[in-house]
Amino acid sequence: MVLSLALALAVGASCQIRSPAHTVALVELYTSQGCSSCPPADQWLARLDDRAGRVVPLSLHVGYWDYIGWKDPFAKREFNERQRWLAERNRNRTVYTPGVFVNARETPRWSDGAAFETTVRAIAARPAAATLELAVERVEGARIDVRARGELATAREGDARLFVALTESGLATRVKAGENRGETLQNSHVARGWSGPLPLGDRRVSLPVPSDEPARLALVAFVQDAGQLATLRKIESLVVPPEQSAIGNDAVYLLCASGLLASKAGAALIGKSGHAVTTRNWATVLKRHALVHRSAA
């Protein structure tokens, strides 16, 4: 239910690129050099290159652990704010590191290889809900000028926005204080430049270039619409026991114990979701459930 399409372009490899026909998983890691739990997650994110074409990894360093003793040189305030924004839309009142979001959904089981691969495959199996084009127009001095274009594949309700980032890999930092004191930390896919949210359409963005080694740099663009998720969370707040609800990657499910017409959440879902609604009585649901289990046996 959250529109998210990502695209990455190696700065030294090509001048332009267009998004594929399938949905690409945007994997956001919120990390900090001041957190002793983060290095394993940083190493995990660096290995996601093996899923090229299905995953765009993005390392966003936060600064809320700087007070412990080490000021993360890659932290940005907007990344603190973005993580809090994502957490709120996932009904989480706290932020933490390492924190992983896949297409704007909190993913606490990121270290479970099988579960993560299942998530990526499910995302890649869906047709892209938007198209992206990304091109380098000019690199001059310490700036890079980029043209990014994002469009929805079909007209739909929501609040989709375009984001562009410049990332750097192969970074090594000798940490002199805090929880990781004495360690040399390796970081890849680190967001060094950031622009967004931007309106969809043709946009020109200028970003700082942190390195004179193009092979370590990449441009990332993505279109994301978490507005629908926020709407569905509001509908979910109308659920009254014994009603039950669940929000999945492709659909929202609502069990109306007293019938759809008697449910405030059901009425809101039909009226505000912006998507097709299919209803089934409980007896039919149980029969379908039994058929699935028999076929899997």
C-alpha positions in Angstrom: 0.0 0.0 0.0 3.1 2.3 0.2 4.3 3.3 -3.2 8.0 3.2 -3.3 10.3 2.8 -6.4 14.0 3.2 -6.2 16.8 3.7 -8.8 20.6 3.8 -8.5 23.1 5.1 -11.0 26.9 4.7 -10.6 28.4 8.2 -11.2 31.4 6.9 -13.1 29.6 4.2 -15.1 26.9 5.9 -17.1 25.3 9.3 -17.8 21.6 8.2 -17.4 19.4 5.3 -16.4 15.7 4.5 -16.4 13.8 2.4 -13.9 12.8 -1.2 -14.7 9.3 -2.5 -15.2 9.2 -4.2 -11.8 9.3 -2.6 -8.3 12.7 -2.2 -6.7 13.1 -2.5 -3.0 14.4 0.7 -1.3 16.3 -0.5 1.8 17.0 2.3 4.3 19.4 1.6 7.2 19.4 4.1 10.0 22.8 3.8 11.6 25.3 5.6 13.7 29.1 5.3 14.3 28.3 6.1 17.9 26.3 2.8 18.3 28.1 -0.4 19.1 25.2 -2.5 17.6 25.5 -0.9 14.2 28.7 -2.3 12.6 27.1 -5.7 11.8 24.1 -3.9 10.1 26.5 -1.7 8.1 28.3 -4.8 6.9 25.0 -6.4 6.0 23.9 -3.4 3.9 27.2 -3.4 2.0 26.6 -6.9 0.9 23.2 -6.0 -0.6 25.1 -5.2 -3.9 24.6 -8.9 -4.6 20.9 -8.2 -5.3 21.6 -5.6 -8.0 18.4 -4.8 -9.9 16.1 -5.7 -7.1 17.4 -3.7 -4.2 18.7 -0.1 -3.7 20.6 0.2 -0.4 20.7 3.5 1.4 22.7 4.2 4.6 21.3 7.1 6.6 23.4 8.2 9.5 21.6 9.7 12.5 23.1 12.0 15.1 21.0 11.3 18.2 23.9 9.1 19.7 26.5 11.9 19.2 26.2 12.8 22.9 27.7 9.5 23.9 31.1 10.7 22.9 31.6 10.3 19.1 30.1 12.8 16.6 29.2 10.8 13.5 30.7 12.7 10.5 28.0 11.5 8.1 25.0 12.2 10.3 22.4 14.7 9.1 19.5 16.2 11.0 17.1 15.4 8.2 17.8 11.7 8.6 16.9 11.9 12.3 13.6 13.5 11.2 13.0 11.1 8.4 13.4 8.1 10.7 11.0 9.6 13.2 8.5 10.2 10.4 8.8 6.6 9.1 8.5 5.3 12.7 5.3 7.3 13.3 3.7 5.9 10.1 4.6 2.4 11.3 2.9 3.1 14.7 6.2 3.1 16.5 6.8 5.8 19.1 10.5 5.1 19.3 13.5 5.3 17.0 16.6 3.1 17.4 19.7 2.0 15.6 20.2 -0.1 13.7 16.8 0.4 12.2 15.8 -0.9 8.8 12.8 0.1 6.6 12.0 -1.6 3.3 9.8 0.5 1.1 8.9 2.6 4.1 7.9 -0.5 6.2 9.8 -1.2 9.4 11.6 -4.5 9.0 12.9 -5.7 12.4 13.8 -9.2 10.9 16.4 -7.7 8.4 19.1 -10.1 9.7 17.0 -13.2 8.9 18.3 -13.9 5.4 15.4 -16.1 4.3 12.7 -13.7 5.5 14.5 -10.7 3.9 14.9 -12.5 0.6 11.2 -13.4 0.7 10.3 -9.7 1.2 12.6 -8.6 -1.7 11.2 -11.3 -4.1 7.6 -10.3 -3.2 8.4 -6.6 -4.0 10.2 -7.4 -7.2 7.2 -9.5 -8.4 5.0 -6.4 -8.5 4.9 -4.1 -11.5 6.4 -0.7 -10.9 3.8 1.9 -9.8 6.0 4.7 -11.0 8.7 5.5 -13.6 12.0 7.1 -12.8 14.7 8.6 -15.0 18.0 9.8 -13.6 20.8 11.6 -15.5 24.1 13.4 -14.7 24.1 16.7 -16.5 27.4 18.2 -15.2 30.1 17.6 -12.6 32.0 20.8 -11.9 34.2 21.3 -8.9 32.6 20.0 -5.8 29.1 19.9 -7.2 27.1 17.5 -9.4 24.1 18.6 -11.3 21.4 15.9 -11.8 18.2 15.7 -13.7 15.6 13.4 -12.1 12.1 12.7 -13.4 9.5 10.8 -11.5 6.0 10.0 -12.7 3.2 7.7 -11.5 2.4 4.8 -13.9 -1.3 5.4 -13.5 -3.3 8.3 -11.9 -4.0 7.6 -8.2 -4.8 9.4 -5.0 -2.0 10.1 -2.6 0.9 12.3 -2.0 3.8 10.9 -3.9 7.1 12.7 -3.8 10.5 12.4 -5.4 13.8 12.1 -3.5 17.4 12.2 -4.8 20.6 11.3 -2.9 24.3 11.0 -3.6 25.9 8.1 -1.8 29.5 7.1 -1.2 30.9 3.7 -0.5 34.3 2.4 0.7 34.5 4.8 3.7 36.7 3.9 6.6 36.6 5.9 9.8 38.9 5.5 12.9 36.6 6.1 15.8 38.3 7.8 18.8 35.6 8.0 21.3 32.2 6.5 22.3 31.0 2.9 22.2 33.2 2.1 19.1 36.3 3.7 20.4 39.5 2.2 18.9 37.6 0.6 16.0 37.9 1.4 12.3 34.4 1.3 10.9 33.6 0.5 7.3 30.6 2.2 5.7 29.0 1.9 2.2 26.0 3.4 0.4 26.2 6.4 2.8 23.9 9.3 1.9 26.2 12.3 1.6 23.9 14.6 -0.4 20.1 14.7 -0.1 17.3 16.5 -1.8 13.6 16.0 -1.2 10.7 15.6 -0.9 10.2 17.2 -4.3 7.1 17.3 -6.5 6.9 14.7 -9.3 7.9 15.6 -12.8 11.2 16.9 -14.2 13.5 18.2 -11.4 17.0 19.5 -11.5 19.1 19.0 -8.4 22.6 20.1 -7.4 24.4 18.0 -4.8 27.8 18.3 -3.1 30.5 15.8 -4.3 32.4 14.5 -1.3 35.0 12.5 -3.2 37.2 12.8 -6.3 36.8 9.0 -6.8 33.7 8.5 -9.0 33.8 4.7 -8.6 32.8 5.2 -4.9 29.8 7.4 -5.7 26.3 6.6 -6.8 23.1 8.6 -7.4 19.9 7.3 -5.9 16.4 8.4 -6.7 13.1 7.2 -5.4 9.4 8.0 -5.5 7.5 7.4 -2.3 4.0 7.9 -1.1 3.5 7.2 2.6 0.4 9.3 2.7 -1.8 6.3 1.9 -0.2 4.4 4.8 -1.0 7.2 7.1 -4.6 7.2 5.9 -4.9 3.4 6.5 -3.4 3.8 10.0 -6.2 6.3 10.7 -8.8 3.8 9.5 -7.2 1.1 11.6 -7.7 3.3 14.7 -11.5 3.0 14.1 -11.3 -0.8 14.5 -13.4 -1.9 17.6 -12.9 -5.4 19.1 -13.9 -8.1 18.1 -13.0 -6.5 14.7 -9.5 -7.1 13.5 -7.3 -5.6 10.9 -3.9 -6.1 9.2 -2.0 -4.0 6.7 0.0 -6.0 4.2 2.4 -5.1 1.3 -0.4 -5.2 -1.3 -3.7 -5.1 0.6 -5.4 -4.2 3.9 -7.5 -6.8 5.6 -10.4 -6.1 7.9 -12.5 -8.6 9.8 -15.9 -7.1 10.6 -17.4 -9.3 13.2 -20.8 -7.6 13.1 -20.9 -7.1 9.4 -19.3 -4.6 7.0 -22.3 -2.1 7.1 -22.1 -1.9 10.9 -18.4 -1.2 11.0 -17.0 2.4 11.1 -13.6 1.1 9.9 -15.3 -0.7 7.1 -17.2 2.4 5.9 -14.0 4.4 6.1 -12.0 1.8 4.2 -14.5 1.7 1.4 -14.8 5.5 1.2 -11.2 6.6 1.6 -8.8 3.9 0.6 -8.7 4.8 -3.0 -8.5 1.1 -3.9 -10.9 -1.7 -4.9 -12.5 -3.4 -2.0 -13.4 -7.1 -2.0 -15.7 -8.6 0.6 -16.0 -12.3 1.8 -18.2 -13.8 4.5 -16.4 -15.7 7.2 -17.6 -19.1 6.0 -16.0 -18.5 2.6 -12.7 -17.3 4.2 -12.5 -20.5 6.3 -13.2 -22.7 3.2 -10.4 -20.9 1.2 -8.1 -21.3 4.1 -8.7 -25.0 4.3 -8.2 -25.3 0.5 -4.8 -23.6 0.8 -3.7 -25.8 3.6 -4.8 -29.0 1.7 -2.9 -28.0 -1.4 0.2 -27.2 0.6 0.1 -30.6 2.4 
